[in-house]
């Protein structure tokens, strides 16, 4: 099985490194080009204008692919462990994979449709990516607890659940504040009036 092959564990590490590089590189290019302020811009702002938009789109699409592969490997691993332990229903594992892949699709949409070019599609992609991500992380945490103590330690389960709780808490203000604003441009001059939509 793929999940038992040597070297498969490098895929999640590659995902983290590649995704971090995507955000850092597009941020550096955007700041050096003067397209965003250096102090904590929105991630999407750093991928709105060329040339950083091309780098952002390309690298985030690769991240979505790597995330899909990682989730599929996790699905196979749980299926293999479940053969001897029967700690979770196979349909639950499949549902969790589908939710995760839906989040990866949302990530691809965010990368492909820039924030200011097609804002409604970009926002829907972000909602799908983050919403599915929170649900996926929570479901994986529950599966981890069900597989204890044979396949996981309680320490790992507690860490996963803490990440799930933090993700859920962060998702709520994201929805609230995203619904209150409608951005039509990044560059503002002092005294410029904001258009309300």
Secondary structure as a PSIPRED ss2 file (coil, helix, strand):
# PSIPRED VFORMAT (PSIPRED V4.0)

   1 X C   1.000  0.000  0.000
   2 X H   0.000  1.000  0.000
   3 X H   0.000  1.000  0.000
   4 X H   0.000  1.000  0.000
   5 X C   1.000  0.000  0.000
   6 X C   1.000  0.000  0.000
   7 X C   1.000  0.000  0.000
   8 X C   1.000  0.000  0.000
   9 X C   1.000  0.000  0.000
  10 X H   0.000  1.000  0.000
  11 X H   0.000  1.000  0.000
  12 X H   0.000  1.000  0.000
  13 X H   0.000  1.000  0.000
  14 X H   0.000  1.000  0.000
  15 X H   0.000  1.000  0.000
  16 X H   0.000  1.000  0.000
  17 X H   0.000  1.000  0.000
  18 X H   0.000  1.000  0.000
  19 X H   0.000  1.000  0.000
  20 X H   0.000  1.000  0.000
  21 X H   0.000  1.000  0.000
  22 X H   0.000  1.000  0.000
  23 X H   0.000  1.000  0.000
  24 X H   0.000  1.000  0.000
  25 X H   0.000  1.000  0.000
  26 X H   0.000  1.000  0.000
  27 X H   0.000  1.000  0.000
  28 X H   0.000  1.000  0.000
  29 X H   0.000  1.000  0.000
  30 X H   0.000  1.000  0.000
  31 X H   0.000  1.000  0.000
  32 X H   0.000  1.000  0.000
  33 X C   1.000  0.000  0.000
  34 X C   1.000  0.000  0.000
  35 X C   1.000  0.000  0.000
  36 X C   1.000  0.000  0.000
  37 X C   1.000  0.000  0.000
  38 X C   1.000  0.000  0.000
  39 X C   1.000  0.000  0.000
  40 X C   1.000  0.000  0.000
  41 X C   1.000  0.000  0.000
  42 X C   1.000  0.000  0.000
  43 X C   1.000  0.000  0.000
  44 X H   0.000  1.000  0.000
  45 X H   0.000  1.000  0.000
  46 X H   0.000  1.000  0.000
  47 X H   0.000  1.000  0.000
  48 X C   1.000  0.000  0.000
  49 X C   1.000  0.000  0.000
  50 X C   1.000  0.000  0.000
  51 X C   1.000  0.000  0.000
  52 X H   0.000  1.000  0.000
  53 X H   0.000  1.000  0.000
  54 X H   0.000  1.000  0.000
  55 X H   0.000  1.000  0.000
  56 X H   0.000  1.000  0.000
  57 X H   0.000  1.000  0.000
  58 X H   0.000  1.000  0.000
  59 X H   0.000  1.000  0.000
  60 X H   0.000  1.000  0.000
  61 X H   0.000  1.000  0.000
  62 X H   0.000  1.000  0.000
  63 X H   0.000  1.000  0.000
  64 X H   0.000  1.000  0.000
  65 X H   0.000  1.000  0.000
  66 X H   0.000  1.000  0.000
  67 X H   0.000  1.000  0.000
  68 X H   0.000  1.000  0.000
  69 X H   0.000  1.000  0.000
  70 X H   0.000  1.000  0.000
  71 X H   0.000  1.000  0.000
  72 X H   0.000  1.000  0.000
  73 X H   0.000  1.000  0.000
  74 X H   0.000  1.000  0.000
  75 X H   0.000  1.000  0.000
  76 X H   0.000  1.000  0.000
  77 X H   0.000  1.000  0.000
  78 X H   0.000  1.000  0.000
  79 X H   0.000  1.000  0.000
  80 X H   0.000  1.000  0.000
  81 X H   0.000  1.000  0.000
  82 X H   0.000  1.000  0.000
  83 X H   0.000  1.000  0.000
  84 X H   0.000  1.000  0.000
  85 X H   0.000  1.000  0.000
  86 X C   1.000  0.000  0.000
  87 X C   1.000  0.000  0.000
  88 X C   1.000  0.000  0.000
  89 X C   1.000  0.000  0.000
  90 X H   0.000  1.000  0.000
  91 X H   0.000  1.000  0.000
  92 X H   0.000  1.000  0.000
  93 X H   0.000  1.000  0.000
  94 X H   0.000  1.000  0.000
  95 X H   0.000  1.000  0.000
  96 X H   0.000  1.000  0.000
  97 X H   0.000  1.000  0.000
  98 X H   0.000  1.000  0.000
  99 X H   0.000  1.000  0.000
 100 X H   0.000  1.000  0.000
 101 X H   0.000  1.000  0.000
 102 X H   0.000  1.000  0.000
 103 X H   0.000  1.000  0.000
 104 X H   0.000  1.000  0.000
 105 X H   0.000  1.000  0.000
 106 X H   0.000  1.000  0.000
 107 X H   0.000  1.000  0.000
 108 X H   0.000  1.000  0.000
 109 X H   0.000  1.000  0.000
 110 X H   0.000  1.000  0.000
 111 X H   0.000  1.000  0.000
 112 X H   0.000  1.000  0.000
 113 X C   1.000  0.000  0.000
 114 X C   1.000  0.000  0.000
 115 X C   1.000  0.000  0.000
 116 X C   1.000  0.000  0.000
 117 X C   1.000  0.000  0.000
 118 X C   1.000  0.000  0.000
 119 X H   0.000  1.000  0.000
 120 X H   0.000  1.000  0.000
 121 X H   0.000  1.000  0.000
 122 X H   0.000  1.000  0.000
 123 X H   0.000  1.000  0.000
 124 X H   0.000  1.000  0.000
 125 X H   0.000  1.000  0.000
 126 X H   0.000  1.000  0.000
 127 X H   0.000  1.000  0.000
 128 X H   0.000  1.000  0.000
 129 X H   0.000  1.000  0.000
 130 X H   0.000  1.000  0.000
 131 X H   0.000  1.000  0.000
 132 X H   0.000  1.000  0.000
 133 X H   0.000  1.000  0.000
 134 X H   0.000  1.000  0.000
 135 X H   0.000  1.000  0.000
 136 X H   0.000  1.000  0.000
 137 X H   0.000  1.000  0.000
 138 X H   0.000  1.000  0.000
 139 X H   0.000  1.000  0.000
 140 X H   0.000  1.000  0.000
 141 X H   0.000  1.000  0.000
 142 X H   0.000  1.000  0.000
 143 X H   0.000  1.000  0.000
 144 X H   0.000  1.000  0.000
 145 X H   0.000  1.000  0.000
 146 X H   0.000  1.000  0.000
 147 X C   1.000  0.000  0.000
 148 X E   0.000  0.000  1.000
 149 X C   1.000  0.000  0.000
 150 X C   1.000  0.000  0.000
 151 X C   1.000  0.000  0.000
 152 X E   0.000  0.000  1.000
 153 X C   1.000  0.000  0.000
 154 X H   0.000  1.000  0.000
 155 X H   0.000  1.000  0.000
 156 X H   0.000  1.000  0.000
 157 X H   0.000  1.000  0.000
 158 X H   0.000  1.000  0.000
 159 X H   0.000  1.000  0.000
 160 X H   0.000  1.000  0.000
 161 X H   0.000  1.000  0.000
 162 X H   0.000  1.000  0.000
 163 X H   0.000  1.000  0.000
 164 X H   0.000  1.000  0.000
 165 X H   0.000  1.000  0.000
 166 X H   0.000  1.000  0.000
 167 X H   0.000  1.000  0.000
 168 X H   0.000  1.000  0.000
 169 X H   0.000  1.000  0.000
 170 X H   0.000  1.000  0.000
 171 X H   0.000  1.000  0.000
 172 X H   0.000  1.000  0.000
 173 X H   0.000  1.000  0.000
 174 X H   0.000  1.000  0.000
 175 X H   0.000  1.000  0.000
 176 X H   0.000  1.000  0.000
 177 X H   0.000  1.000  0.000
 178 X H   0.000  1.000  0.000
 179 X H   0.000  1.000  0.000
 180 X H   0.000  1.000  0.000
 181 X C   1.000  0.000  0.000
 182 X C   1.000  0.000  0.000
 183 X C   1.000  0.000  0.000
 184 X C   1.000  0.000  0.000
 185 X C   1.000  0.000  0.000
 186 X C   1.000  0.000  0.000
 187 X C   1.000  0.000  0.000
 188 X C   1.000  0.000  0.000
 189 X C   1.000  0.000  0.000
 190 X C   1.000  0.000  0.000
 191 X C   1.000  0.000  0.000
 192 X C   1.000  0.000  0.000
 193 X C   1.000  0.000  0.000
 194 X C   1.000  0.000  0.000
 195 X C   1.000  0.000  0.000
 196 X C   1.000  0.000  0.000
 197 X C   1.000  0.000  0.000
